[in-house]
Amino acid sequence: MKESVRIVVVGDHSAGKTSLIKTLISEEFDNEVPPTLPVVVIPPEVVPERVHVSIVDTSSKPADKAQLEGELLRADVIVLVYDVSKKDALQRVRSFWLHEFDRLRLDVPVILVGNKMDLRGGSAENPSYSLENEIMPIMNEYKNLETCIEASSKQLFNVAEVFYFAQKAVLHPTAPIYDVKEHRLKPLAVAALKRIFRLCDADHDGKLNDHELNEFQFKCFNVHLRNEELVGVKNVVRENARSGLDADGNLTFDGFLYLHTLFIIKGRAETCWTVFRRFGYDDDLRLNLAQVVPELRRQPDQSIEMTEHCLKFLERIFGLCDADKDNALSPTELAEVFSPVPPDVSFHLYLGVENESNTEAVGTQYPVLTRLNPKGHLELEGFISCWCQRFLADPELALLNLIYVGYDGDALSAVRVTKRRRRERRATISSRTVLHACILGPTGAGKTSFLRAFVGRRFSENLAHTKGRLAASASLKIALPNTGSATEPRVLTRTLVLTEISDHVVDEFLASEREIESCDAAVLIYDLSDASSFGYVARLFGALRTIRPDLPCLILASKQDLPAVEQEWPDSPSKFCMDEGLSLPTKISFRESPPVQVYSSVAMLCLTPTGRPQMESKSTVTRQVLRYAAGTALIGAVAGCVYLAGKKIYKMVKDGRPAARAN
């Protein structure tokens, strides 16, 4: 909430601006007033909300226009005063003042005050007619017009109310939460109330019983409802909201929304704002990122995984939103999971999509494929897998989504930081539960098909080329080699995340230390039927090996069903792999059958802690000899050369030239 409110009073000459302010502070009417008053400051001690209030009087003389515009630009709220006794005063409000506000691009609430009711005819307590028919078209046209009120400085009628409404428009504005034209709460307000409802639903049954409703009341207003008050609230809901209560008299979300709508209709928007602020929302109806998402400190080779407590919460939310109880989320039910999340933060549209053309990728927000049931709906395993990928790609954004969805524990209780890879080099297998492999290769080599086959999607000839990144995430059972040790499980269940790095963003990928370090392994795919395909992969491997020598790599030869051609590279793919200490290229075909066994091989490669070579290669031996021969005195120079070599090979990948290799 703001700590100060600056009220700027404007209007035509002799509309009564100064009289309104003077009557407010003196509580009596004075026929003799100066042209303008100095700024009136009301200390926070006499304001219920404990904020500083400044009231600024202005002149409408042409000579003072620059000063008037300056005050308008500094205003938190504008009180626009017109003389109700003048026939064309309202037309002047529309044609001049509101037009002027638009010209200055002001985006602050406006309180429209019809002053001098005593001169129009009739008394203030019993006005002769209503201006509603004239005022409503203006309010409908000008969105920042918060309230219209009539007043009389001479009769001390509604003078205090004018400035109360002005202060209230800043501290408890109606516009962000309620659509006056549609007579309903705005989407962000509904989203915030959805999260609040979930947090108050202690038994997670999708409704609030008497105890839960009373705990909500106490949290927000520090007082419990008496039994008769609770019955009264329910009776109001029962009479006005058909689905507001269930058969047992528990408050549903529809009833919860109705109560907050009623507060606004009754002019008590401050009640709604008290609720929002108690649950951490700011004036834009968003959670304060710095307050709700702690800093997740980690090194580039560490990742963020979900804890058991977090997984149980997601399972509970899955069950709560599975309205038809078929153990799968339809698109509508998936949208319900993320309904409390603001659209620009939510990533639900990226989950389970068919391909990148379905939604626009933005930063770390890119599509995540996962396994779907025959109806195309998301089951629990796939739902959890998608969250695993989100925490891997952008843990801060994923944690913010989790909190918006309704996670009720401390934010740090939802996540854990994995060990650094160098601390696991002596381990048999990695302790990570989420494994990550980047998928690289030239355009058209089959990277997207490789991801689709992993999550059970059918082969298609008409796939659009990925222009950025695409991910696939699924749970995978991994059979460990039999080591004879009784303490190690023979089968592990892990989540494997595959991230396609398209040719359009490979430069960006190679230049990002954090993105390369996030990978447990790299899979390089070339096309057997394209003579230039393996050359791209070989150059890319050289860049990866120079930038991160300990990154496990696997080379796949795709499109086995098509006639193979000789690759335009000095060595055959098999000899290249032998020289570099890699497994021989595995030939696969997505058209004939999914390469199921290959995914287990990728997972095993990810599970093997880095630093333990797959095979002893000629180039590895050469590097070791050079390393020891150089001595400690040349460590800095060698590091500089490696960096420059990496940049050179990185350029070769773009240019399509072969990189030199040690023999």
C-alpha positions, 0 to 999 in steps of 0.5 A: 500500500502507498505511504502517501496520497497526493490529492490534486483539486482542479476545475473551472474558475469559481467552481468552489475548489478552494471552498471545499478544501477550506471547509474541510479543514475548518469545518465551517463555510467562509464566504471570503476565500483566497484565490488558491490555498497552499498545500494542505498536509494531513499527518498520518496520525489522523488518517485511519490508514496511517498515510501522509495526505497532501491536498493541492489547490490549483488555479485554472487561469491560462497564465497558470497552465504550466503549473497546473499540468505539473501538479496533474502529472504528480497527482495520485488522484484528481478531484475534478470540481464543477458547478452544478448550478451552471447549465453547461458545466457537465459538458465542459467537464467532458469537452475540456477537462477529461480531454485534457487528462487524456492529452497528458496521458494521466492514469490516475483515478478521478473523483467527479464532484458536483459542487454548490448543490445549494444554488441548483434548487432544493436542499442538499438533504433532498435534492430536486433531481438526480444526475444519474442519467447525465453522469453514467454516459461520462463514467462509461466513456472515461475509465478512470472516473472512479466516483461521482458525488454531489456536495455543498461547501455552504451546507457542509454536505458531503465535503469530508466524503469527497476527500475520503473517496479520493483517498480511498481511490488511491489506497483501495481502488475499485478499477483494478478489481471490478469491471463497472460496465460488466458488473463483475470482478476482473480476471486478476482479482478472480485469480487472486481469490482462487489462490486465497480460497485454496490456501484457506481450504485446509482439508483440500476438499474444494470448499470452506467449512465453518471453521475454515471460513472463520480462520479466514475471517480471523487472518484478515480482520483479527476477529472471529465471526459469532455463530449468528453472524456466520449464519447471516453470511450464509443466508445472504449467499444462499439467497443471492448465489445459486451455487454459493453453498453446497448441500452441507452448507459449506461455502463454495468458490462461487460463494466466496466470489459473490461475497467479495463482489458484494463488498465492492457493490456496497462501496467497501472495496477496502475490505477486498484490499485488506484480504488481498494484502493479507495474502501478499498481493500488491496494488497490481494484484501480483505477489511481490517476487522478492518476498515470495521467491527466495534466492536459489543460490547454485553453481552452473553445474547444479540444478533445482529439484522438487522435494517430496513435500512439493511432489505431494502438493502437486499430486493433491492439486492434480486430484483437486482439479481432476473434476471428472476423477478419470485420473487425467487432466483435460485442457480445461482441468489443466487450465483450472490448475493454473487459474490463480496464476497471472497470464504473463507468469503462467506456463500452463499453455506450454505443457503437453503441447504438440509442437512449437507452432502451438504457442510462442516461445519466450525466453525459458518459456518453451513447449514441453512434450510429455506422455498423454493418455489416449484421449490426449489428456495429461496423467499424473506422471506426465504432469509431474514430469512437466514440472520437473522440466520447468524447475530445470529450465527456470527454477525461479519462475517455476517456484513462483508458479508453484506459489501462485497455484497454492503451495502453502509451505515455506518456499524453500521447503519445495526445492533442493539443490543438487550436488555439484558434479565434481563431488559425485565423481567417485559415486557409481551413479549420480544422485540426481532424480532429474536427468537432462540431455541436450539434443543437437544436430543439423536442421532436418536430422530428426531431433524433434522426432527423437523427442516425440518418440520418447513421449509416445507421439506418432511419427509425422512427415509434416513436422514444422522445424523447431526455431528455438527450443523444445523439451520432452520430459517423462519418467523412465525406468533404468536397469542398472548393470549387475555389479554384484552389490546387494546395496544398489537397486537393479532398477531406478526410476528417474525423470529424463528431460530432453531439450532440443537445441535448434540450429537457430539458437545453437550459437546462443547455447554454446555461449551460455555456460549455465545452459551447457553446464545444466546438461548431464549429457549431449546427444548429437544426431546426424542424417544418414541420407545427408552427406553434409550432416555428420560434418556438422555434428563433428564440428559441434562435438569439437566445440562442446569438447573444447568448451566442456571436456567432461560432457558425456556425448552420444552420437546417433545416426537417424533415418536408417530406413533411407539409403545411406550416403557417404559423409563428407568428412575426412574420417568415417563416423565410426573411426571418428567415434573410436578416435574420440573415445565415443560409442559407435553411432547407433542407427535409428529410424523413427518411421519404423519403430521408436528407438526405446533402448536408446533413451535408456542409454541416454539416461545411463550416460546422464547417470554416470558422473562426469569426469569418468571417460567412456573410452580412452581416446587418442585426443584425450591422451594427447591432451593429458601429455600436453597438460603435464608437459606444460607445467604449472607456470603455463596454466594461465596461458593454456586456459587462455588458449583453450578459450580462444580455441573454443571460440575458433571452433564455435565459429567453424560450426557456423561457417561449416569448416572442419575443425583440426583434431589431435592425432 
